[in-house]
Amino acid sequence: MSMVVGKRRWWGGVDLGVVMMIIILCNNYVKQSLELRSSHPLHGVVDRVNEKGGPYIGLVMAYPTEEIALEASALFVPNSHVPWLDLSGRRFNIGTIRGVNVIYVMTGEQTLNAGITVQILLDVFDIYGIVHYGTAGTANDSLSIGDVSVLNSVAFTGSWKWKEFQSEKGEFSELKFGTYNLPTMGGNLLAKIEFTGEQLYSIGQPMEKVFWLPIEPKWFSLASQLQDLKLQQCMNETYCLPETPKVVYGLKGSTADIFVDNTAFRTFLFKEFNVSTVDEESSAVVMTCLTNGVPCIVFRGVSDLAGEGEKLMTSAGSASCLAATNALSVAVEFIGLIGTAIPTHDH
């Protein structure tokens, strides 16, 4: 039973303001302590990691080549007390880059792995924001091997529905297979597919049907300072690219659980959606961050022209390594920039 005395509200003989403060503090404590269930053997270790080092920047990559680039750079300094934790089959590496507290993890390939890994990272650790870097094919002829795209938005282009042969135009973009018949355009019994949006669930908002997933505006704006960053030009000791790679700011990306090794499909993606890079993880990383209200940014290094890789690369491995190294370089510089804005706990 509550009552008002003067300007103060009392409940059961206790100041209601004090009660609410206790509830808030308890909720915060419960949120922190339930990052892992209390019976989990690493529960106490995770608590100490969060208390001593958080908030962290979460650094995520998908392919071994991308992790190798980080290891070879020697920029990541492991924590001397708890250098890593294994959770759900994934290794979360704890340390610093440029003096900024970082936890990095390999997501594994494709969207399902990427989304699961980022959600674990956000649920278990005290994460300020996510930096995602990796390699990608390009659908934009103006991008070259080694260039790094700073995405301003990304779409999941692997969600679509089959349509009847002579069905009418739908709500979203369509791919008519007959348009790409050779030697001439014509009919095709595969007819066409209509691309669909994604259901975005986020904190404090009703479910929203979206196609383009935006990058955090403040982070994207900050990344504009990286456009003049010098990138690596040589694939190995004997072969260098004819031109110095560049950081390209403000392009769109496409994600699907599809390795795009087809010139016609690449052409369609660029023409219809104006996407410049294609990959298999970025949209899952961004969507998971949007759902949790956590800032995120994506850096993708170009390793090949989708559908024409063999024509452009002297060595697939070398091109992939160069793309991963350059994407990492941009990501590291960004971490250095954002580090000054990260609040610290009063330990």
GIQUIJO-V127544 format. One record per pair of residues at least 12 apart in sequence whose ideal C-beta (glycine too) atoms are under 10 Angstrom apart, sorted by the first residue. I is the first residue (numbers start at 1). J is the second residue. Records with the same first field share a line. If there is no record, write none. Layout:
I=J, J
This chain:
1=13
2=14, 16, 19
3=16
4=16
32=46, 47, 50, 51, 54, 126
33=46, 47
34=123
35=47, 49, 50, 122, 123, 124, 125, 126
36=85, 87, 123, 124
40=87, 124
42=82, 85, 86, 87, 124
43=124
45=81, 82, 85
46=82, 85, 87, 92, 124, 125, 126
47=126
48=81, 82
49=79, 81, 82, 85, 92, 94, 101, 103, 124, 125, 126
50=124, 125, 126, 127, 345
51=126, 345, 347
52=79, 81, 82, 94, 101, 345, 347
53=79, 81, 82, 94, 95, 96, 101, 102, 103, 125, 126, 344, 345, 347
54=101, 103, 125, 126, 127, 128, 342, 343, 344, 345, 347
55=101, 125, 126, 127, 128, 129, 342, 343, 344, 345
56=92, 94, 95, 96, 100, 101, 102, 103, 104, 121, 125, 126, 127, 128, 129, 342
57=96, 97, 100, 101, 102, 103, 104, 127, 128, 129, 130, 131, 295, 331, 334, 335, 338, 339, 342
58=92, 102, 103, 104, 105, 117, 118, 121, 122, 125, 126, 127, 128, 129, 130, 131, 132, 285, 289, 294, 296
59=76, 93, 97, 100, 102, 103, 104, 105, 121, 130, 131, 132, 133, 328, 331, 332, 335
60=103, 104, 105, 106, 107, 114, 117, 118, 121, 130, 131, 132, 133, 134, 281, 285, 288, 296, 298, 331
61=104, 105, 106, 107, 114, 131, 132, 133, 134, 135, 281, 324, 327, 328, 331
62=106, 107, 108, 109, 110, 111, 113, 114, 117, 132, 133, 134, 135, 279, 280, 281, 282, 284, 285
63=106, 107, 108, 109, 134, 135, 279, 280, 281, 303, 320, 324
64=106, 109, 320, 324
65=134, 135, 303, 317, 320, 321, 322, 323, 324, 325
66=106, 107, 133, 134, 135, 301, 320, 321, 323, 324, 325, 327, 328, 331
67=91, 93, 104, 105, 106, 134, 324, 328
68=320, 321, 324, 325, 328
69=133, 134, 135, 301, 320, 321, 322, 323, 324, 325, 326, 327, 328, 329, 331
70=93, 97, 104, 106, 133, 324, 325, 328, 331, 332
71=93
72=321, 324, 325, 328
73=97, 325, 328, 329, 332
75=95, 96, 97, 98, 102, 328, 329, 331, 332, 335, 336
76=93, 94, 95, 96, 97, 98, 102, 104, 332
77=95, 96, 97, 98, 99, 102
78=93, 94, 95, 96
79=93, 94, 95, 96, 101, 102, 103
80=95
81=94
82=94, 95
83=95
84=103, 104, 105
85=103, 105, 124, 125
87=105, 117, 120, 121, 123, 124, 125
88=116, 117, 120, 124
89=108, 116, 117, 120
90=105, 106, 107, 108, 113, 116, 117, 120, 121
91=104, 105, 106
92=104, 105, 106, 117, 120, 121, 124, 125
93=105, 106
94=125
96=335, 339
97=131, 328, 331, 332, 335, 336, 339
98=332, 333, 335, 336, 337, 339
99=335, 336, 339, 340
100=128, 332, 335, 336, 337, 338, 339, 340, 342
101=126, 128, 335, 339, 342, 344
102=131, 332, 335, 339
103=121, 124, 125, 126, 127
104=121, 131
105=117, 118, 120, 121, 125
107=120, 121, 132, 134, 281, 284, 285
108=281
109=257, 259, 279, 280, 281
110=158, 255, 256, 257, 258, 259, 279, 280, 281, 284
111=156, 158, 159, 255, 256, 257, 279, 280, 281, 282, 283, 284, 285, 287, 288
112=257, 281, 284
113=257, 280, 281, 284
114=132, 134, 255, 279, 280, 281, 282, 283, 284, 285, 286, 287, 288
115=281, 283, 284, 285, 286, 287, 288, 291
116=284, 288
117=281, 284, 285, 288
118=130, 132, 281, 284, 285, 286, 287, 288, 289, 291, 292, 294, 296
119=284, 288, 289, 291, 292
120=288
121=288, 292, 294
122=288, 289, 291, 292, 293, 294
123=292
126=345
127=289, 292, 294, 295
128=294, 295, 338, 339, 341, 342, 343
129=216, 218, 219, 289, 294, 295, 296, 297, 335, 338, 341, 342
130=216, 219, 285, 286, 288, 289, 292, 294, 295, 296, 297, 298
131=219, 223, 285, 295, 296, 297, 298, 299, 330, 331, 332, 334, 335, 338
132=151, 154, 279, 281, 282, 284, 285, 286, 289, 296, 297, 298, 299, 300, 327, 331
133=148, 282, 297, 298, 299, 300, 301, 324, 326, 327, 328, 329, 330, 331, 332, 334
134=277, 279, 280, 281, 282, 285, 298, 299, 300, 301, 303, 323, 324, 327, 328, 331
135=148, 277, 279, 300, 301, 302, 303, 304, 319, 320, 321, 322, 323, 324, 325, 326, 327
136=148, 149, 151, 253, 254, 255, 260, 276, 277, 278, 279, 280, 281, 282, 298, 299, 300, 301, 302, 303, 304, 306, 323, 327
137=254, 259, 260, 261, 266, 277, 278, 279, 280, 300, 302, 303, 304, 305, 306, 307, 308, 309, 323
138=248, 251, 260, 266, 270, 275, 276, 277, 278, 300, 301, 302, 303, 304, 305, 306, 308, 312, 323
139=252, 253, 254, 260, 263, 265, 266, 267, 268, 269, 270, 271, 273, 274, 275, 276, 277, 278, 305, 306, 307
140=248, 251, 252, 266, 269, 270, 274, 275, 276, 277, 278, 302, 305, 306
141=266, 267, 270, 276, 305, 308
142=248, 251, 276
143=245, 246, 248, 251, 276, 277, 300, 302, 305
144=241, 242, 243, 244, 245, 246, 248, 302, 305, 312
145=235, 241, 243, 245, 301, 302, 303, 304, 305, 309, 312, 313, 314, 318, 319, 320, 322, 323, 326
146=231, 232, 233, 234, 235, 240, 241, 243, 244, 245, 246, 301, 302, 303, 319, 322, 323, 325, 326, 327
147=231, 241, 243, 244, 245, 246, 247, 248, 251, 276, 277, 300, 301, 302, 323, 326, 327
148=226, 227, 229, 231, 245, 246, 247, 248, 249, 277, 299, 300, 301, 302, 323, 325, 326, 327, 328, 329, 330, 331
149=246, 247, 248, 249, 250, 251, 252, 253, 275, 276, 277, 279, 298, 299, 300, 301, 302, 327, 330
150=215, 219, 220, 223, 224, 226, 227, 247, 248, 249, 250, 251, 297, 298, 299, 300, 327, 330, 334
151=213, 214, 215, 220, 223, 248, 249, 250, 251, 252, 253, 254, 275, 276, 277, 279, 282, 283, 286, 297, 298, 299, 300
152=212, 214, 215, 217, 220, 223, 249, 250, 251, 252, 253, 297, 298
153=211, 212, 213, 214, 215, 220, 250, 251, 252, 253, 275, 283, 286, 298
154=212, 213, 214, 215, 251, 252, 253, 254, 255, 275, 277, 279, 281, 282, 283, 284, 285, 286, 287, 296, 298, 300
155=173, 195, 197, 198, 210, 211, 212, 213, 252, 253, 254, 255, 256, 269, 273, 275, 282, 283, 286
156=195, 196, 197, 198, 210, 211, 212, 213, 254, 255, 256, 257, 282, 283, 284, 286, 287
157=173, 175, 195, 196, 211, 253, 254, 255, 256, 258, 260, 265, 268, 269, 272, 273, 275, 278, 283
158=195, 196, 254, 255, 256, 257, 258, 280, 283
159=172, 195, 196, 197, 198, 211, 256, 257, 283
160=172, 173, 174, 175, 192, 193, 194, 195, 196, 256
161=193, 194, 195, 196
162=190, 191, 192, 193, 194
163=175, 176, 191, 192, 193, 194
164=191, 192
165=178, 187, 188, 189, 190, 191, 192
166=187, 191, 192
167=191, 192, 194
169=192, 194
170=192, 193, 194, 195, 196
171=194, 195, 196, 197, 209, 211
172=193, 194, 195, 196, 197, 211
173=193, 194, 195, 196, 211, 268, 269, 272, 273
174=191, 192, 193, 194, 195, 272
175=190, 191, 192, 193, 194, 195, 264, 265, 268, 269, 272
176=188, 190, 191, 192, 193, 268
177=189, 190, 191, 192, 193, 264
178=190, 191, 192
179=192, 264, 268
180=262, 263, 264, 265, 267, 268
181=264
182=264
195=211, 272, 273
196=209, 211
197=209, 210, 211, 212
198=210, 211, 212, 213, 283, 287
199=287
200=213, 287, 290, 291
201=287, 290, 291, 292
202=287, 289, 290, 291, 292, 293
203=290, 291, 292, 293, 294
204=293
205=290, 291, 293
208=290
210=287, 290
211=273
212=252, 253, 273, 283, 286
213=253, 255, 282, 283, 284, 285, 286, 287, 289, 290, 296, 298
214=286, 290, 296
215=250, 253, 282, 286, 289, 290, 295, 296, 297, 298
216=286, 289, 290, 294, 295, 296, 297
217=295
218=295, 297, 338, 341
219=295, 296, 297, 298, 334, 337, 338, 341
220=249, 250, 295, 296, 297, 298
222=297, 334, 337, 338, 341
223=247, 249, 250, 297, 298, 299, 330, 331, 333, 334, 337, 338
224=247, 249, 250
225=249, 333, 334, 337
226=247, 249, 299, 329, 330, 331, 333, 334, 337
227=246, 247, 248, 249, 250, 330
228=246, 247
229=245, 246, 247, 326, 329, 330, 332, 333, 334
230=244, 245, 246, 247, 326, 329
231=244, 245, 246, 247, 301, 322, 323, 325, 326, 327, 329, 330
232=244, 245, 301, 321, 322, 323, 325, 326, 328, 329
233=245, 322, 326
234=318, 322
235=313, 314, 315, 317, 318, 319, 320, 321, 322, 323, 325
236=314, 315, 317, 318, 321, 322
238=314, 318
239=314, 315, 318, 319, 322
240=322
241=314, 319, 322
245=301, 302, 322, 323, 325, 326, 329
246=326
247=299, 301, 326, 327, 329, 330, 333
248=276, 277, 300, 302
250=276
251=274, 275, 276, 277, 300
252=269, 270, 273, 274, 275, 276, 277
253=273, 275, 276, 277, 278, 279, 282, 283, 286, 298, 300
254=266, 269, 270, 273, 274, 275, 276, 277, 278, 279, 280, 282, 283, 306
255=275, 277, 278, 279, 280, 281, 282, 283, 284, 285, 286, 287, 298
256=269, 278, 279, 280, 283
257=280, 281, 284
258=278, 280
259=278, 279, 280, 306
260=278, 279, 280, 304, 306, 307
261=304, 306, 307, 308, 309, 310
262=306, 307, 308
263=305, 306, 307, 308
264=307
265=278, 306, 307
266=278, 305, 306, 307, 308
267=306, 307
269=306
270=306
276=300, 302
277=298, 300, 301, 302, 303, 306
278=300, 304, 306, 307
279=298, 300, 303, 306
281=298, 300
282=296, 298, 299, 300
283=298
285=297, 298
286=298
295=338
297=330, 331, 334, 338
298=327, 331
299=326, 327, 328, 329, 330, 331, 332, 333, 334
300=323, 326, 327, 330
301=319, 320, 321, 322, 323, 324, 325, 326, 327, 328, 329, 330, 331
302=319, 322, 323, 326, 327
303=316, 317, 318, 319, 320, 321, 322, 323, 324, 326, 327
304=316, 319, 320, 323
